[in-house]
Amino acid sequence: MKNVRISFEEYDGNPEELIGYKEITGHLVFDVKLGENIRRKARFCADGHKTGAPSSVTYSTVVSRDSVRILLTIAALNNLKILGADVQNAFLTAPNKEKVWIRAGQEFGPEEGTIFLVTWALYGLKSASASFRAFMAEKLDEMGFKSSYADPDVWLRPATKANGEEYYEYMLMYVDNILALSIDPRAILVDIQNSFKFKNDKIDPPSSYLGVRLQEKEINGRMCWTMTSVDYVDATIKNVEKTVEGTRWKLPTKVATPMTSNFMPELDGTPELDEKEDLTFYQELIGILGWATEIGRVDILFEVSLLSQYLACAQEGHLEQALHIMEYLKKKPNLTLYMDPSLPTIDYSQFRMRPEDFTEHYRDAEEELPHRMPRARGRSVTTTAFVDASHAANKKTRKSHTGFLIFLNRAPVIFYSKRQQTVEASTFSSEFIAMKACIEAIESLRFKLRMFGVPLPRGEPTHVFCDNKSVLRNSTSIESTLNKKHSSIAYHYTRWNSAASLVSVAWINTQDNLADAFTKRLSEMVRDYLFGNWTY
């Protein structure tokens, strides 16, 4: 109660006379912080679900995971240092946006029964996170940082190195977790510390962020940041093993791949999970595994994508396969992504498309630059993508599966595996649908890079590899005509972007297509080869 007491202001009058105010209650929450040496913690929280606050004062954002990967790469590319800090009792530093009062209970000790106005953003209030974000935003704005239109929790400020090289300083905000990227990030955080208290007054190089262990390592002769979820995976496995103790569910003993090779979720004939606890357990497992893929366990992305389709009506076989994935993670807990800023070693002579050949048919084809785009500073980047589709992969619905992987220089920043929404009659159509989805993600990435102030010249395309020669021919040869009118949207969308020099497409052998692991169940040897090309 000592830390949250500042949120309350004693009110001497009759609370019924408060205009626009609403009474709320609160409760104590007890927790054990596993990541802080088993620290036991208690906090008084408001029963915010009783306030009915409008969404206009509750909506709050956090930095996206792909923005973190992008800027870790940009930091290494421009030789920027990174420091992090956590704001202590973050919400309690911001004024409360809601008009609420509370009658003190036993938790308040000698003040029990006192009427308090909640003047600061008490934990539990719906508007608490939004209040803190707005308060922090005012401070960053005063310091000259501007929120990016591509990600409102990435803040940038123009700066110049001692040698005259121009660059941007960045601030990444995930609620109360702060990362500063600059030649001198400590000066930025010290300025913020004048208005906010940091936990233990610490400003250090980040060792973890969003559940990811961060380390700076050398690769290809230069320093870069690495991301691994080994700590998250280790804690998860221990928790799951403890949960299944004394139940009929067990982790398998021999596991070589994330999913049994002959298992098809759509054809599983086992009984449905009839107990609510089992279905909840399955949903929790998929949520845990889904976050693991977000923070770097890309080797289970496809399998988790398949199982996540059965959250509402799972069967026993689905739960067994989720536990199978857990055992796979236990067997192979280490997988690291390197945010390597080095240029990729690609033979660009494979990309033979001539955008000018498409001018007659796509006269308006020109990549649109973002409105209010900041002036580019720092060193330029290149982008590369691998895309694949598995035609009629679902044996029941006959829907195909899309997978793609996008690199910023040699850093994997976007990875995707998802079932297609339509049933396609041919491999050609499913591959074109996948290509369209990949180009949409490329457009989003290029927009984000430009809004982060990263140099990306118009006319410098993203190089896309696919393993379907029909898609390649229709994407690069103006004389190729479309016979399947059903695919016309994806067909013309791809060709328009090729004409605009937003993408350039080349063929790659299926055995070398890195996106193949996001659309198919593969053998251990093939998986090790594909993931071994870009993970460590």
Salt bridges, closest charged atoms under 4 A:
GLU36 OE1 - ARG39 NH2 2.68
ASP47 OD1 - HIS27 ND1 2.59
ASP47 OD2 - LYS50 NZ 3.90
ASP66 OD2 - LYS448 NZ 3.01
GLU111 OE2 - ARG5 NH2 2.90
ASP141 OD1 - LYS146 NZ 3.00
ASP153 OD1 - ARG133 NE 3.07
GLU165 OE1 - LYS161 NZ 3.52
GLU165 OE2 - ARG379 NE 3.34
GLU166 OE1 - ARG375 NH1 3.02
GLU166 OE2 - ARG377 NH2 3.82
GLU169 OE1 - ARG157 NE 2.86
ASP191 OD1 - LYS139 NZ 3.35
ASP201 OD1 - LYS197 NZ 3.33
ASP204 OD2 - LYS202 NZ 3.75
ASP231 OD1 - ARG213 NH2 2.62
ASP234 OD2 - LYS238 NZ 3.40
GLU241 OE2 - LYS330 NZ 2.55
ASP278 OD2 - ARG248 NH2 3.60
GLU294 OE1 - ARG65 NE 3.27
ASP299 OD2 - ARG297 NH2 2.73
GLU303 OE2 - ARG527 NH1 3.58
GLU316 OE2 - ARG248 NH2 3.33
GLU356 OE2 - ARG354 NH1 3.49
ASP357 OD2 - ARG354 NE 3.36
GLU360 OE2 - ARG363 NH2 2.87
GLU366 OE2 - ARG458 NH1 3.00
GLU367 OE2 - ARG446 NE 2.85
GLU367 OE2 - ARG450 NH1 2.60
ASP388 OD2 - LYS520 NZ 2.60
GLU424 OE1 - HIS486 NE2 3.07
GLU440 OE2 - LYS436 NZ 2.66
ASP516 OD1 - LYS520 NZ 2.63
GLU524 OE2 - LYS332 NZ 3.34
ASP528 OD1 - LYS332 NZ 3.81
